[in-house]
């Protein structure tokens, strides 16, 4: 979510002439939305597919941020923060993709979640779903 907020800050500083070009493309790189949509499907293969789409959006956002830095914004702090956050998001996203690709698809849900049942509460009182991601 930090990445989305920083994207809005950085694109707000771009020239009006870029409203339908670089600003539009940069704001449409919806990394967080792709991750959330894939997870909501509760299907591991679909989740992995959405993570890969998010990785493509992430690469697009990084290149557009660099273009904006070179053309308009120079060393603007919002662009630098966006670049830093994007690097961390990209590394985390790629690690998650590799981990899901390396693990078996038919792993059962954890024992703790099976014994609690769907909609169980943890010790902290938070609601958790026991629905596993399936192949």
N, C-alpha and C positions, 0 to 999 in steps of 0.2 A: 504494500500500500504506500510505503514511503516513495517508491519509485514512481507511482502514478501521481502523487502529490508534487514531486520534484519535476516531473514532466510538464505538468500544468504551469508551474512557476517559470520554467525555462522557456516554454513556448510563448508565454504571455509577453516575453521580452523581444520576441522576433518581430521583424517589420511586418506591417499590414499586407505588404505585397506578397508575403508568403502564406497568407491565410488559407489558400486552397492548395498549397503545395507542401512544403516541408512541415508546417505547423499541423496540417491535417494528417499527414502520414505519421508524424511522430505521436500525435495523440491517439491514433488508431492502433498503435502497437500495444495490444491489450494482454500483457503477460499474465497479470493476476487473474483476469477474467477467464483466460484459457485454462489455467490451473484449476480454478474453482469449478468451472463447467465440467472438466474431465473427472474431478473427484466426485462431483454430485451424481455422476452416472453409475457409481458403485460397481464398475466393471474395470478390472485391472488393465485389460488390453486397451480399452477406450481411454482410461486415465493416462496410460503411457503415450497413446497417440496424441492426446491433448497437451501433455508435457512437451512432446516433440514440436508441436505447433507453437507452444509458448517459447521454446528455445529459438525457433525461427523468428518470432516477434522480438525476442530479446536481442538477437543479432541485428535485426533491422533497427531497433531503438538505439543500440550502441553506434551504428554507422551514422544514423541521422543526427545523433548528439554531436558526433565529431564534425559532421558537415556544418551544423549550426555554429559550433565553436569556431571553426575556420572562417566561415563567411561573415557572421554577424556579431557573435557574442564574446569572442576572444577568451579572456580569463574570468568571465563572469562566475561568481561563486555558485549560483544555482546550477550552472552547467557542470561545474567541477563536482559538486555534490551528486548530481544525477549520474555522472560518469562513474564516480566511486561506488555508489549504490548499485548501479547496473552491473558493474564488474562482480560484486558480491552475489547479486541475484543470479547472474549467469553461471557462476561457479557452483552455487548451491543447486541450481536447477539441473545442471549437467551431472552433478554427483547423484542426485535423486534418480535421474534417468538411468544412469549406469547401475545403480543399486537395484532398481526394479527389473532391469534387463537380466541381471545376474542371478536373481532369486527365483525359486520355482513358483509357478502360477497356482499350484494347488495346495498351498500351505493353509492349514485350518486356522481359524481365529485363535487368539491366545486363550489359554485355559482360564485366565481371570475373567475375560469377557464372556466366555461360554457359561461359566458358572453363575454369572450375574444376570444373564438374559438381556434381551433388547431393552434399551432405554434405562439401563441401570445407572445408578449414581455412584461416583467414586467417593473416597473419604472426604474430599473437599466439597462435595455436594454438587459438582458439575454433572450435567446430563451427558451421557455418552451413548452412542449407537453401537450395537454389537453386530451390525451388518458388515461382513467382511467384503473386501474387494475381490471379485471373482474373475476368472479368465473369460 
